[in-house]
Amino acid sequence: MDPARKRRLRLIVALGAAAALASVLVYTSFSASTEASKPSQVRPGHAYELTGKVVNGSVSHAGDELRFRIRDRDGHRSVPVRYAGAVPDPFREGREVIVSGELRNGTFIAERDSLVTKCPSKFTKEKRRS
Amino acid sequence: MAGIGSACLAVGLFTALYAAGASIYGAHRGRRAWVTSGRRAIYCLAGLMVAGTAILQAAFLRSDFSYALVAEGSSTDTPGFYKVTAMWATQDGSLLLWALLLSLFSAAVLFLTRRSLREIAPYATAVLGVVAAFFLVLMVGWENPFDTLAAPPMEGNGLNPLLRHPAMMIHPPLLYTGYVGFSIPFAFAVGALVTRRTGADWIRATRRFALVAWTFLGTGIMLGALWSYTELGWGGYWAWDPVENASLMPWLAGTAFLHSIMVQEKRGMLRIWNVSLVCGTFVLALIGTFLVRSGILDSIHAFGASTIGTQFLVFIGLVVAFSVALILARLPDLRSRAKLDSLLSREAFFLLNNLVLVGLCLVIMWGTFFPLISEALTGDKASVGPPWFERLTVPLAIVLVLLSGIGPVLAWRRVTLRGLRRVLVAPLALTLLALLALLGLTDASQSPPSLVMFCLVAFVLAAVGQEFWRGASARRTVTGEPWPRALVRLAGRNRRRYGGYLVHAGIAVLFLGVAASSAFHDQRDVRLAPGESFRTGDYTVTYRKPTARLGGDSAGTGAPISLGAVLDVKKGDQRFTLHPARNYYPTQDPSKGVVSRYFEGEANSEVDVRWGLKRDFWLAVRPDLASLDRPIREADRRFPGASNDVQAVVIAALTERYRSHPPPAAFRAIVSPLVLWIWIGGAIAVLGALIAVWPAPEARLRRVRSLYAARLGRELSRA
């Protein structure tokens, strides 16, 4: 095979491999992803990543299950959440949390161990120069 | 003093800009004095940054709350050990740490290369000066760590309890050292491109810095994993969190770089690839810093929204544009004359390993930024979870481990089939033996990916062991040394090669731990009253009694209240006792009552782990404070203006009540096999990297001789 043809072949193989990897990435990520939504946006029959604030006074334990409500960051619509599994240490009422799951009969049934709490505001910077 | 600190930053900014300007001017006009002056300006910058950091640290140690940063991130009751670390728990403090490390690294590399690389070094100085100037601009313009408060509070916020862990004291500086370290090879690569000296000189001068940076970054990641495992209370060590990914990406790109520069050194190939990789690594390091500080992606590490996200993005964009433009402009100089002789050669496998590493890096990057990508494309901020990452990274990791076993035993240029058979028979036989043993003696076959990984680990260890054995036995036939001495001398004479092999062995051991603990761990979440027990795996766990300590928790984090449990664990004849606890830190929130603020602030787990070479037993407790709610509220009402002494008595009574009338508590128990080997493997890899990076005595001797010869030459020419 002459060198020019060989080089072209190699280029095509390399580009083909890159394109294959790219399409695998695109395909798998869009099919496996969950949407991030506010409580006012969740509808039954979809997997969601629910983000919002834990409503004050809504946290209770029932057996191994944790129950609380999440409300929109800047609104009042809220949904009840039932969650089992690890509770992150910074979890508190009024904190911003992220939890995955889906809505069933008006209650958000969370996946096990999917609760993530954002670092509390006390340890973040308030804007000093405003 | 705060004024002096601010002045250090402002003067530092001008010094950095002067260093950049003077060295470019000097190099352009051929005036050595200006170049020397630019270099010395970088030494001066390092001095200024050391002074600034010392001032800030002194303020933290004194608990001087007139500094906004100290009031924000420390308090008088923060233990001294953690007052020191509080600096990099804050955004401004971590920027100062970046600038400090960058200036120290820059000064070190410029000092070491002051008599060599005359053409490249001035431009490298300029690049380092500009990068330092960027961080200084951020501090001077937006995030000054020396801001003061007009009315200093009596008490500071305190250090985030989550960060009160020994690993967190050193994890951020190690990561930053890694990030910063990669700016050195980047700067010299730019210098090499600008001056069209695209040979291997810039690589030889900075290879060691790249390896040091890689080692620091890797150690930082390992310590972060350890912190996650023992402090975060969820029992895992890796969660594919954006910030974790952000530290892994430059590490992977850096790993690829360390391999591909060997190909350039030995064969003069892959020049375009190398300069692109080093630019990519540096950009990824900047992105790593940016992700932690910007809050652009949802993460437990995203410490809220930041004020400097835009500036970072602009700078990253400029670096990318500049790098791409420079590489494109120099493409003709970068074309290599050498060709790949054979697909069955070390360089071909290095290239393959590079492709896999960069592929891994791209996969992780895609997953990390997927929320932004999907928001741009579909309008929904969707994200991919750990299962997605695992599905794509596990096959790549398997290929990578396989390559790390094959690569080192192949020769450069070309391997004959006979030669291949000679080096692969023994490792393959051992791998087969390991496979049979795994199938016969364990239930590893339940998880095929883990089984494959176990076999590959055996293969890598056998291949690396064979290399050591062959080298040492060759020495023995020549010198007649006993085995241990032959091994030590062998590694000592050829540090880069055998240090590298040791790194491969360490990474293989690390993957052994990852594969075993991720596929075969057993986790139970239970709720127990004292006296009750539960079984997990072969372990029987009994909740003996609750504990309550006031002041001085066992881990020394300075928590006033620590509620815990004593549990007896039994497995066959083996018995041991664990003491997990949960620390409670008061909040300054004025809306809470004087007593309830002690219970409603931060709380975090002090996990108790029974470490073992075969398996770990990991236990965390979450006391249920619901039964104390009513007495706490009662106390709030009865003692609204209570003095500290009264508060202490009330809290003592409350915790005593928890101890004497214990409600059921929630426990999480995890049995993880071989998880300790992750850190043992990491330690082996670090050891190997240190061996590889340590200058050989001959090299030192050579350098001294050449310096002496140079001085002699100068003296003679003057005479």
HADDOCK unambig.tbl for C-alpha pairs under 7 A between the chains (distance, minus, plus):
assign (segid A and resid 25 and name CA) (segid B and resid 363 and name CA) 6.98 0.50 0.50
assign (segid A and resid 29 and name CA) (segid B and resid 384 and name CA) 6.24 0.50 0.50
assign (segid A and resid 32 and name CA) (segid B and resid 384 and name CA) 6.21 0.50 0.50
assign (segid A and resid 32 and name CA) (segid B and resid 388 and name CA) 6.75 0.50 0.50
assign (segid A and resid 33 and name CA) (segid B and resid 382 and name CA) 5.81 0.50 0.50
assign (segid A and resid 33 and name CA) (segid B and resid 383 and name CA) 5.10 0.50 0.50
assign (segid A and resid 33 and name CA) (segid B and resid 384 and name CA) 4.49 0.50 0.50
assign (segid A and resid 34 and name CA) (segid B and resid 382 and name CA) 5.11 0.50 0.50
assign (segid A and resid 34 and name CA) (segid B and resid 383 and name CA) 5.52 0.50 0.50
assign (segid A and resid 34 and name CA) (segid B and resid 384 and name CA) 6.53 0.50 0.50
assign (segid A and resid 35 and name CA) (segid B and resid 380 and name CA) 6.29 0.50 0.50
assign (segid A and resid 35 and name CA) (segid B and resid 381 and name CA) 5.89 0.50 0.50
assign (segid A and resid 35 and name CA) (segid B and resid 382 and name CA) 3.92 0.50 0.50
assign (segid A and resid 35 and name CA) (segid B and resid 383 and name CA) 6.50 0.50 0.50
assign (segid A and resid 36 and name CA) (segid B and resid 380 and name CA) 6.95 0.50 0.50
assign (segid A and resid 36 and name CA) (segid B and resid 381 and name CA) 5.27 0.50 0.50
assign (segid A and resid 36 and name CA) (segid B and resid 382 and name CA) 5.21 0.50 0.50
assign (segid A and resid 64 and name CA) (segid B and resid 527 and name CA) 6.67 0.50 0.50
assign (segid A and resid 85 and name CA) (segid B and resid 525 and name CA) 7.00 0.50 0.50
assign (segid A and resid 86 and name CA) (segid B and resid 234 and name CA) 5.89 0.50 0.50
assign (segid A and resid 88 and name CA) (segid B and resid 233 and name CA) 6.92 0.50 0.50
assign (segid A and resid 89 and name CA) (segid B and resid 232 and name CA) 6.95 0.50 0.50
assign (segid A and resid 89 and name CA) (segid B and resid 233 and name CA) 6.95 0.50 0.50
assign (segid A and resid 89 and name CA) (segid B and resid 603 and name CA) 6.20 0.50 0.50
assign (segid A and resid 89 and name CA) (segid B and resid 604 and name CA) 4.99 0.50 0.50
assign (segid A and resid 89 and name CA) (segid B and resid 605 and name CA) 6.83 0.50 0.50
assign (segid A and resid 90 and name CA) (segid B and resid 602 and name CA) 6.51 0.50 0.50
assign (segid A and resid 90 and name CA) (segid B and resid 603 and name CA) 6.85 0.50 0.50
assign (segid A and resid 116 and name CA) (segid B and resid 300 and name CA) 6.73 0.50 0.50
assign (segid A and resid 117 and name CA) (segid B and resid 300 and name CA) 6.20 0.50 0.50
assign (segid A and resid 118 and name CA) (segid B and resid 299 and name CA) 6.63 0.50 0.50
assign (segid A and resid 118 and name CA) (segid B and resid 300 and name CA) 4.98 0.50 0.50
assign (segid A and resid 119 and name CA) (segid B and resid 300 and name CA) 5.90 0.50 0.50
assign (segid A and resid 119 and name CA) (segid B and resid 301 and name CA) 6.77 0.50 0.50
assign (segid A and resid 119 and name CA) (segid B and resid 302 and name CA) 6.95 0.50 0.50
assign (segid A and resid 119 and name CA) (segid B and resid 303 and name CA) 5.79 0.50 0.50
assign (segid A and resid 123 and name CA) (segid B and resid 160 and name CA) 6.18 0.50 0.50
assign (segid A and resid 124 and name CA) (segid B and resid 303 and name CA) 5.70 0.50 0.50
assign (segid A and resid 124 and name CA) (segid B and resid 304 and name CA) 5.84 0.50 0.50
